[in-house]
Amino acid sequence: MASMIKLLIALIALGMSVAVEAGRTKKPLNSFPPNCNKVGYEYKFKQLVLYPEKAGHTLSMYFMFNKSDWPVTLYQTRGDEDAYSSHLVNTIQPKRWAALSLDTSHMKFICTKGDGRKHYGRITDCEELLKVCEYDNVLFGVNNRGNYWAVTSGSRNTAVRTVVRKHGILLR
């Protein structure tokens, strides 16, 4: 009889732990990393325009999530004044994150998705394809400043870990 009671208590405890575990909610893949804010950018004429200085800091880190079901390529658009600077291009895989380091006052991108008829793909509204957030209070090492893709395409956790561990950028 005592062993039956112990077994019943164990089954009740197991059932309660399963119910508690089932009640926990996992963060969706597209939720922003902690302390990453929807600031410092806008969608304008189908382009993504980044403004790190709007939040008060020139040095900034942007995280971008490809919310579509196909790869999205971002092409930096430049004016005549940028003739001698490097051109940033990146492809973010479906449902993946990318991280972009910036130390300029603004930067513009057009977004394309694959199209078998055109080499560069079809230009698509960036707002339909991307979710963007900015770490507007980051600490860069002297050797890690500049404009570059810190993470080209990966999970949210991989993107955050890579920025911190590989590039030594502190996200505050």
LUMROSE-281367 format. One record per residue: residue in three letters; x, y, z of N, C-alpha, C in turn; residue number from 1. Coordinates in Angstrom, 2 decimals. Example, Ala and Ser with C-alpha at 12.3 -4.5 7.8 and 13.67 -1.06 7.14 Angstrom:
<nodes>
NODE	code	n_x	n_y	n_z	ca_x	ca_y	ca_z	c_x	c_y	c_z	pos
NODE	ALA	13.19	-5.69	7.80	12.30	-4.50	7.80	13.20	-3.30	7.80	1
NODE	SER	12.85	-2.25	7.08	13.67	-1.06	7.14	12.90	0.03	7.87	2
</nodes>
This chain:
<nodes>
NODE	code	n_x	n_y	n_z	ca_x	ca_y	ca_z	c_x	c_y	c_z	pos
NODE	MET	0.82	-1.19	0.00	0.00	0.00	0.00	0.87	1.26	0.00	1
NODE	ALA	1.93	1.24	0.82	2.82	2.40	0.91	3.53	2.63	-0.42	2
NODE	SER	3.89	1.56	-1.11	4.57	1.71	-2.41	3.61	2.28	-3.46	3
NODE	MET	2.32	1.94	-3.37	1.32	2.49	-4.29	1.16	3.99	-4.07	4
NODE	ILE	1.18	4.41	-2.81	1.06	5.83	-2.49	2.27	6.58	-3.02	5
NODE	LYS	3.47	6.01	-2.82	4.69	6.65	-3.32	4.65	6.75	-4.84	6
NODE	LEU	4.19	5.70	-5.50	4.08	5.71	-6.96	3.08	6.77	-7.41	7
NODE	LEU	1.95	6.88	-6.72	0.95	7.88	-7.05	1.50	9.30	-6.87	8
NODE	ILE	2.22	9.54	-5.78	2.83	10.85	-5.54	3.85	11.17	-6.62	9
NODE	ALA	4.65	10.19	-7.00	5.66	10.39	-8.05	4.99	10.73	-9.38	10
NODE	LEU	3.91	10.05	-9.72	3.20	10.33	-10.96	2.57	11.72	-10.94	11
NODE	ILE	2.04	12.12	-9.82	1.45	13.47	-9.70	2.55	14.51	-9.86	12
NODE	ALA	3.69	14.30	-9.21	4.81	15.24	-9.31	5.31	15.33	-10.75	13
NODE	LEU	5.40	14.18	-11.42	5.83	14.16	-12.82	4.83	14.91	-13.70	14
NODE	GLY	3.55	14.70	-13.47	2.52	15.39	-14.24	2.57	16.89	-14.04	15
NODE	MET	2.84	17.31	-12.80	2.92	18.74	-12.51	4.15	19.35	-13.20	16
NODE	SER	5.28	18.64	-13.21	6.47	19.20	-13.84	6.29	19.29	-15.36	17
NODE	VAL	5.60	18.31	-15.94	5.31	18.37	-17.38	4.39	19.55	-17.68	18
NODE	ALA	3.40	19.78	-16.83	2.48	20.90	-17.05	3.21	22.24	-16.93	19
NODE	VAL	4.12	22.35	-15.96	4.88	23.59	-15.80	5.77	23.81	-17.02	20
NODE	GLU	6.46	22.76	-17.48	7.34	22.87	-18.65	6.54	23.25	-19.89	21
NODE	ALA	5.35	22.68	-20.05	4.52	23.00	-21.21	4.02	24.43	-21.14	22
NODE	GLY	3.86	24.97	-19.93	3.37	26.33	-19.79	4.41	27.39	-20.12	23
NODE	ARG	5.69	27.00	-20.10	6.74	27.96	-20.45	6.68	28.25	-21.94	24
NODE	THR	6.84	29.50	-22.27	6.82	29.86	-23.69	8.22	30.13	-24.18	25
NODE	LYS	8.51	29.61	-25.33	9.81	29.86	-25.96	9.69	31.14	-26.77	26
NODE	LYS	10.81	31.89	-26.83	10.82	33.10	-27.64	10.76	32.70	-29.10	27
NODE	PRO	9.97	33.40	-29.89	9.93	33.10	-31.32	11.28	33.41	-31.97	28
NODE	LEU	11.56	32.77	-33.09	12.82	32.97	-33.81	13.05	34.42	-34.20	29
NODE	ASN	11.97	35.15	-34.43	12.10	36.51	-34.93	12.06	37.57	-33.83	30
NODE	SER	12.08	37.18	-32.56	12.07	38.19	-31.49	13.45	38.82	-31.38	31
NODE	PHE	13.47	40.11	-31.08	14.73	40.84	-31.01	15.60	40.35	-29.86	32
NODE	PRO	16.92	40.41	-30.03	17.81	40.09	-28.91	17.58	41.09	-27.77	33
NODE	PRO	17.94	40.74	-26.53	17.74	41.66	-25.41	18.45	42.99	-25.64	34
NODE	ASN	17.79	44.08	-25.29	18.31	45.45	-25.37	18.52	45.95	-26.79	35
NODE	CYS	18.04	45.24	-27.79	18.11	45.70	-29.18	16.79	46.42	-29.47	36
NODE	ASN	16.88	47.67	-29.88	15.70	48.52	-29.99	15.33	48.86	-31.42	37
NODE	LYS	14.05	49.13	-31.64	13.56	49.53	-32.96	13.79	51.03	-33.14	38
NODE	VAL	15.06	51.43	-33.26	15.44	52.82	-33.44	16.53	52.91	-34.50	39
NODE	GLY	16.78	54.12	-34.99	17.93	54.37	-35.86	17.80	53.88	-37.29	40
NODE	TYR	16.57	53.71	-37.77	16.38	53.28	-39.16	14.98	53.67	-39.61	41
NODE	GLU	14.81	53.61	-40.92	13.48	53.78	-41.50	13.47	53.07	-42.85	42
NODE	TYR	12.26	52.79	-43.32	12.07	52.24	-44.66	11.60	53.39	-45.53	43
NODE	LYS	12.33	53.64	-46.60	12.02	54.79	-47.44	12.19	54.39	-48.91	44
NODE	PHE	11.14	54.52	-49.70	11.15	54.16	-51.12	11.67	52.74	-51.33	45
NODE	LYS	11.14	51.80	-50.56	11.48	50.37	-50.59	12.88	50.07	-50.06	46
NODE	GLN	13.64	51.08	-49.67	14.99	50.88	-49.16	14.98	50.83	-47.64	47
NODE	LEU	16.04	50.25	-47.09	16.32	50.32	-45.66	17.38	51.39	-45.47	48
NODE	VAL	17.05	52.41	-44.68	17.99	53.50	-44.42	18.35	53.46	-42.93	49
NODE	LEU	19.65	53.34	-42.65	20.14	53.26	-41.27	20.69	54.61	-40.85	50
NODE	TYR	20.30	55.06	-39.65	20.75	56.33	-39.09	21.28	56.10	-37.67	51
NODE	PRO	22.50	55.64	-37.50	23.00	55.38	-36.14	23.02	56.62	-35.26	52
NODE	GLU	23.24	57.77	-35.83	23.35	58.99	-35.02	22.01	59.45	-34.45	53
NODE	LYS	20.89	58.95	-34.98	19.58	59.35	-34.45	19.44	58.98	-32.98	54
NODE	ALA	20.04	57.87	-32.59	19.97	57.44	-31.19	21.09	58.06	-30.36	55
NODE	GLY	21.95	58.84	-30.99	22.97	59.57	-30.25	24.38	59.01	-30.35	56
NODE	HIS	24.58	57.91	-31.05	25.90	57.31	-31.14	26.24	57.02	-32.60	57
NODE	THR	27.45	57.39	-33.00	27.88	57.08	-34.37	28.20	55.60	-34.51	58
NODE	LEU	28.89	55.03	-33.52	29.21	53.60	-33.55	27.97	52.83	-33.16	59
NODE	SER	27.59	51.88	-34.00	26.34	51.17	-33.75	26.39	49.76	-34.31	60
NODE	MET	25.50	48.92	-33.81	25.38	47.54	-34.29	23.90	47.29	-34.59	61
NODE	TYR	23.62	46.89	-35.84	22.26	46.57	-36.25	22.10	45.07	-36.41	62
NODE	PHE	20.97	44.56	-35.95	20.61	43.16	-36.18	19.42	43.15	-37.12	63
NODE	MET	19.47	42.28	-38.13	18.42	42.19	-39.14	17.95	40.75	-39.25	64
NODE	PHE	16.63	40.58	-39.25	16.03	39.25	-39.37	15.32	39.14	-40.70	65
NODE	ASN	15.66	38.11	-41.47	14.98	37.83	-42.73	13.70	37.07	-42.39	66
NODE	LYS	12.58	37.75	-42.43	11.31	37.13	-42.05	10.63	36.40	-43.20	67
NODE	SER	11.27	36.40	-44.37	10.67	35.75	-45.53	11.10	34.28	-45.63	68
NODE	ASP	10.56	33.59	-46.63	10.87	32.18	-46.85	11.92	31.97	-47.93	69
NODE	TRP	12.61	33.03	-48.34	13.65	32.92	-49.36	14.83	33.80	-48.97	70
NODE	PRO	16.02	33.53	-49.52	17.17	34.37	-49.20	16.95	35.81	-49.67	71
NODE	VAL	17.43	36.75	-48.86	17.33	38.17	-49.18	18.75	38.73	-49.28	72
NODE	THR	19.03	39.44	-50.36	20.33	40.06	-50.53	20.18	41.57	-50.34	73
NODE	LEU	21.05	42.13	-49.52	21.07	43.57	-49.29	22.26	44.16	-50.04	74
NODE	TYR	22.00	45.15	-50.88	23.03	45.85	-51.63	23.08	47.29	-51.13	75
NODE	GLN	24.27	47.72	-50.71	24.42	49.10	-50.27	24.31	50.01	-51.47	76
NODE	THR	23.53	51.07	-51.34	23.46	52.08	-52.40	24.31	53.25	-51.95	77
NODE	ARG	25.04	53.81	-52.89	25.97	54.88	-52.55	25.77	56.07	-53.46	78
NODE	GLY	26.14	57.22	-52.95	26.13	58.44	-53.76	27.52	58.71	-54.32	79
NODE	ASP	27.67	59.80	-55.02	28.96	60.16	-55.60	30.03	60.38	-54.54	80
NODE	GLU	29.63	60.84	-53.36	30.61	61.12	-52.32	31.24	59.85	-51.75	81
NODE	ASP	30.65	58.70	-52.03	31.15	57.43	-51.52	31.93	56.64	-52.56	82
NODE	ALA	32.45	57.28	-53.57	33.07	56.57	-54.69	34.25	55.71	-54.27	83
NODE	TYR	34.94	56.07	-53.20	36.14	55.33	-52.82	35.95	54.44	-51.60	84
NODE	SER	34.75	54.33	-51.10	34.52	53.46	-49.96	34.09	52.07	-50.43	85
NODE	SER	34.22	51.09	-49.56	33.85	49.72	-49.94	32.33	49.61	-50.04	86
NODE	HIS	31.91	48.66	-50.84	30.49	48.44	-51.10	30.06	47.22	-50.30	87
NODE	LEU	29.07	47.35	-49.43	28.63	46.24	-48.58	27.48	45.49	-49.22	88
NODE	VAL	27.65	44.18	-49.31	26.63	43.29	-49.85	26.54	42.08	-48.92	89
NODE	ASN	25.33	41.60	-48.66	25.16	40.42	-47.83	23.86	39.72	-48.18	90
NODE	THR	23.89	38.39	-48.11	22.68	37.59	-48.29	22.33	36.94	-46.97	91
NODE	ILE	21.09	37.18	-46.52	20.60	36.59	-45.28	19.65	35.46	-45.66	92
NODE	GLN	19.92	34.29	-45.14	19.09	33.12	-45.43	17.72	33.25	-44.77	93
NODE	PRO	16.73	32.48	-45.23	15.38	32.58	-44.66	15.36	32.31	-43.15	94
NODE	LYS	14.61	33.13	-42.43	14.42	32.98	-40.98	15.75	33.02	-40.22	95
NODE	ARG	16.70	33.82	-40.70	18.01	33.95	-40.08	18.32	35.41	-39.78	96
NODE	TRP	19.30	35.62	-38.92	19.74	36.94	-38.47	21.08	37.30	-39.07	97
NODE	ALA	21.32	38.59	-39.24	22.62	39.13	-39.62	22.92	40.30	-38.71	98
NODE	ALA	24.21	40.64	-38.57	24.60	41.78	-37.74	25.54	42.67	-38.53	99
NODE	LEU	25.26	43.96	-38.51	26.03	44.95	-39.27	26.61	45.98	-38.32	100
NODE	SER	27.92	46.17	-38.40	28.60	47.19	-37.62	28.71	48.45	-38.45	101
NODE	LEU	28.38	49.60	-37.85	28.43	50.88	-38.58	29.15	51.94	-37.76	102
NODE	ASP	29.91	52.78	-38.46	30.49	53.96	-37.83	30.32	55.18	-38.72	103
NODE	THR	29.24	55.19	-39.50	28.93	56.33	-40.37	27.60	56.94	-39.94	104
NODE	SER	27.31	58.11	-40.47	26.08	58.80	-40.07	24.83	58.18	-40.68	105
NODE	HIS	24.96	57.57	-41.86	23.81	56.90	-42.47	24.30	55.91	-43.54	106
NODE	MET	23.43	54.97	-43.87	23.73	53.99	-44.91	22.41	53.48	-45.47	107
NODE	LYS	22.35	53.26	-46.79	21.13	52.80	-47.45	21.37	51.44	-48.11	108
NODE	PHE	20.32	50.61	-48.09	20.37	49.30	-48.75	19.10	49.09	-49.57	109
NODE	ILE	19.26	48.43	-50.70	18.10	47.89	-51.41	18.07	46.40	-51.12	110
NODE	CYS	16.90	45.82	-51.17	16.72	44.40	-50.88	16.24	43.69	-52.13	111
NODE	THR	16.82	42.54	-52.40	16.39	41.74	-53.54	16.14	40.31	-53.08	112
NODE	LYS	15.25	39.65	-53.77	15.06	38.22	-53.55	15.27	37.52	-54.88	113
NODE	GLY	15.63	36.26	-54.82	16.00	35.50	-56.01	14.97	35.55	-57.13	114
NODE	ASP	15.48	35.65	-58.33	14.65	35.66	-59.53	15.48	35.00	-60.62	115
NODE	GLY	15.03	33.91	-61.15	15.79	33.17	-62.15	16.10	33.95	-63.41	116
NODE	ARG	15.38	35.03	-63.65	15.57	35.80	-64.88	16.60	36.92	-64.72	117
NODE	LYS	16.84	37.37	-63.50	17.76	38.49	-63.28	18.89	38.04	-62.36	118
NODE	HIS	20.11	38.44	-62.72	21.29	38.03	-61.96	21.22	38.50	-60.50	119
NODE	TYR	20.82	39.74	-60.28	20.79	40.29	-58.94	19.50	40.00	-58.20	120
NODE	GLY	18.53	39.43	-58.85	17.24	39.18	-58.24	16.28	40.31	-58.50	121
NODE	ARG	15.12	40.22	-57.87	14.07	41.21	-58.05	14.06	42.15	-56.84	122
NODE	ILE	14.11	43.46	-57.09	14.07	44.43	-56.00	12.71	44.34	-55.32	123
NODE	THR	12.76	44.24	-54.00	11.56	44.07	-53.19	11.61	45.06	-52.03	124
NODE	ASP	10.46	45.45	-51.54	10.38	46.36	-50.41	11.05	45.74	-49.19	125
NODE	CYS	12.07	46.40	-48.67	12.82	45.89	-47.51	11.92	45.68	-46.29	126
NODE	GLU	10.90	46.51	-46.15	10.01	46.40	-45.00	9.24	45.08	-45.00	127
NODE	GLU	8.96	44.56	-46.18	8.26	43.27	-46.28	9.17	42.10	-45.92	128
NODE	LEU	10.48	42.28	-46.03	11.42	41.18	-45.88	12.17	41.17	-44.55	129
NODE	LEU	12.37	42.34	-43.95	13.28	42.43	-42.81	12.63	42.99	-41.55	130
NODE	LYS	13.10	42.50	-40.40	12.87	43.12	-39.10	14.23	43.63	-38.65	131
NODE	VAL	14.28	44.86	-38.16	15.56	45.48	-37.83	15.51	46.04	-36.42	132
NODE	CYS	16.63	45.92	-35.71	16.79	46.58	-34.42	18.23	47.06	-34.29	133
NODE	GLU	18.45	48.01	-33.39	19.77	48.60	-33.22	20.21	48.53	-31.77	134
NODE	TYR	21.44	48.11	-31.57	22.10	48.30	-30.28	22.71	49.67	-30.37	135
NODE	ASP	22.08	50.64	-29.73	22.53	52.02	-29.87	23.53	52.43	-28.81	136
NODE	ASN	23.91	51.53	-27.94	24.89	51.84	-26.90	25.88	50.67	-26.82	137
NODE	VAL	26.74	50.55	-27.81	27.70	49.45	-27.86	29.10	49.98	-27.60	138
NODE	LEU	29.98	49.08	-27.19	31.36	49.44	-26.92	32.24	48.63	-27.86	139
NODE	PHE	32.93	49.34	-28.76	33.80	48.71	-29.75	35.25	48.81	-29.30	140
NODE	GLY	36.03	47.77	-29.58	37.47	47.87	-29.41	38.03	48.72	-30.55	141
NODE	VAL	39.22	49.23	-30.38	39.82	50.11	-31.39	39.94	49.39	-32.74	142
NODE	ASN	40.24	48.11	-32.72	40.43	47.36	-33.96	39.14	46.84	-34.57	143
NODE	ASN	37.99	47.08	-33.95	36.73	46.53	-34.46	35.79	47.59	-34.99	144
NODE	ARG	36.27	48.78	-35.21	35.41	49.84	-35.73	35.37	49.77	-37.24	145
NODE	GLY	34.32	50.31	-37.79	34.19	50.33	-39.24	32.83	49.82	-39.68	146
NODE	ASN	32.68	49.75	-40.99	31.44	49.27	-41.59	31.69	47.87	-42.14	147
NODE	TYR	31.06	46.86	-41.55	31.25	45.49	-42.00	30.13	44.61	-41.46	148
NODE	TRP	29.92	43.49	-42.15	28.95	42.50	-41.69	29.65	41.63	-40.64	149
NODE	ALA	29.31	41.79	-39.38	29.89	41.00	-38.30	29.36	39.56	-38.36	150
NODE	VAL	28.12	39.41	-38.76	27.49	38.10	-38.94	26.69	38.17	-40.23	151
NODE	THR	26.95	37.24	-41.15	26.26	37.30	-42.43	24.89	36.63	-42.39	152
NODE	SER	24.78	35.50	-41.69	23.50	34.80	-41.62	23.62	33.70	-40.56	153
NODE	GLY	22.74	33.73	-39.56	22.77	32.72	-38.52	21.59	32.87	-37.59	154
NODE	SER	21.54	32.01	-36.59	20.46	32.11	-35.61	20.67	33.36	-34.75	155
NODE	ARG	19.64	33.75	-34.02	19.75	34.93	-33.17	20.86	34.74	-32.14	156
NODE	ASN	20.88	33.60	-31.47	21.89	33.36	-30.44	23.30	33.31	-31.03	157
NODE	THR	23.45	32.69	-32.18	24.75	32.63	-32.84	25.22	34.03	-33.22	158
NODE	ALA	24.30	34.85	-33.72	24.66	36.22	-34.11	25.15	37.01	-32.90	159
NODE	VAL	24.42	36.95	-31.79	24.82	37.70	-30.60	26.15	37.18	-30.07	160
NODE	ARG	26.30	35.86	-29.97	27.56	35.28	-29.47	28.74	35.64	-30.36	161
NODE	THR	28.55	35.60	-31.67	29.64	35.92	-32.60	30.07	37.37	-32.46	162
NODE	VAL	29.13	38.26	-32.35	29.46	39.68	-32.20	30.28	39.90	-30.93	163
NODE	VAL	29.88	39.26	-29.84	30.55	39.46	-28.56	31.88	38.70	-28.50	164
NODE	ARG	31.87	37.42	-28.83	33.06	36.59	-28.64	34.10	36.75	-29.74	165
NODE	LYS	33.67	36.75	-30.97	34.63	36.81	-32.08	35.11	38.24	-32.36	166
NODE	HIS	34.19	39.18	-32.30	34.54	40.57	-32.63	34.83	41.42	-31.40	167
NODE	GLY	34.51	40.92	-30.21	34.82	41.65	-28.98	34.00	42.91	-28.79	168
NODE	ILE	32.81	42.94	-29.35	31.94	44.11	-29.24	30.98	43.88	-28.07	169
NODE	LEU	30.92	44.83	-27.17	30.06	44.70	-26.01	28.71	45.33	-26.29	170
NODE	LEU	27.67	44.53	-26.20	26.30	44.99	-26.44	25.72	45.36	-25.08	171
NODE	ARG	25.44	46.65	-24.89	24.94	47.08	-23.57	23.49	47.45	-23.65	172
</nodes>
